[in-house]
């Protein structure tokens, strides 16, 4: 990987950390609409017009379109934050679908790496109680079992 490519990844991670910190702050302040807007704006900024396409495809297809673990992880985190905001706004069905999609995207990111990183493990731990795992594909269920076995 070139140093320029690595620098871009580091910048993306730093920008996302800043955005997620601001989203958490807005949630705590009860400014949910602003938090939703920030997540949406960030999604469009990072992925451009592709964002709408990504949201229409299953997690596996979205991961193939994105291509890298970092991009899939970013998409998963944005999806997870949006689901949490939908939940706080009382949009239960939308939140449940978002939690499931975020879990699937995190699993896709894990597939793209040599190991399951701390951030992905943390996200999986937070999402699993919110998702009916029996509604996941068998491959995702098996992947969760493998990850649990490698603690």
N, C-alpha and C positions, 0 to 999 in steps of 0.2 A: 504494500500500500504506500503510495507516495505521501510525502509530508504534507502537501497541500490537501490531499483527500483526508488525511488524518486530522488536520486542523479544522476542516469543515465539519467533521463528525464531532469534534470536541466543542466547537461553537454551537452546533445544533443541540447537544446535550446541555450545555450551559444555558442556552436560551429557553429550552423546555423546562429546566429546573426553575428558572426565574418565573416563567409563566405559571407553572404549577404552584409555586409559592404564592403568587398573586391570586390564583383561583381559590386556594385554601383560605387566604385572608378574606376574600370576598364572601366565601361561604360562611365563615365565622361571623362576619358582619351582617349576614342575612341579605346580602345583595346578590341574590341568586341570578336575576336576569343579567346583571353585568358579568357574572362569572360565566354564564352560558355564552354570552356574546364574545368573551375573551377566548373561550375554548373554540368556538366556531371560527373566529378571526384567525386564530393560530393555526387551525386545521387548514384553512384556505391558504394562509401564507406559506405553510410548509409544503403542502401538496398541490396547490393551485387547483385548476379545474378537475384534476384527477380525483380530488377528494369526493366529489359526488359519485364518481364511478366506483371508487373503493367502497363506499357505503352500500352500494347496490349488489355487490358480489359477496359470495361466501368468504370466510376468513382465509381459506386455502388459496383461493384465486386472488384475493387482495394481496396476500403475502407474495405470491408469484409476481404480481405486477410491481410491487415495491422492491423486491429483489434482495434487500439487505436486512440483516437482523436489526440494525439501528432504526431503520425506517419503519419496520413492522412494530418494533417496541414503541416507537413514538406514536404510531397510529393506535396501538393498544392502550397506551396511557391516556391519550386524548379521548378515546372511546369510553374508558373507565371513568374518567372525570365527568364526562357528559352524562353517563348513567347515574352517577352519584347525585348530580345536580337534578336530573329528572326525578329521581327518588325523593329528594328533599322538596321538590315542587309538587309532589303528590301524583306524578305521572307514572304510576306503578307498572303498567304493562310495558311502557316504553323503557323504563329503567331495567326491568327484568330482561328484556331483549338486549339492551345495551350491556348488561353485566355478562350475559352469555357470550355475546360477540367479543367483548374485551377479553374474556377468559380464553376463547378460541384463538384470538390474535396473539395473546401472550404465549400460548402453546406453540403457535406457528413460529414465533420469534425464537422460542427455545429450540425448536427443530433446526433452526438455521445456525445455531452456535454449537461449539464443541461441548459446552457445559451449560447448566442452568445458572445464570448469574443471580446475585443477591436480590436485585430489583425485581426480577421476574418471579423468584420464589416468594417474595413479599406480596407481589400483586396476586399471585395464585392463592396464597393464604387468605388474602382479603376477599377475593372473589368467590372462592369455592362455597362458602356458606350461603351465598346469594344466588347460586345457580343450581338448578335441578340437573345433576350430572347424568341422570338416566336419559335426559334429552340430548346429550352430546353424542356425537358419532362414536362408534366403537373405537376408532383409532385415537380419538381424543381421550376417551376413558382409559385406554391402555397406556397412553402417554402419561396421564396423571398417575397411574399406578406405578409406572417406571420411575417417575420423578419422586414419588413418595418413598420408593425403595432405595433411593440414592441420597438420603438425608445425612 
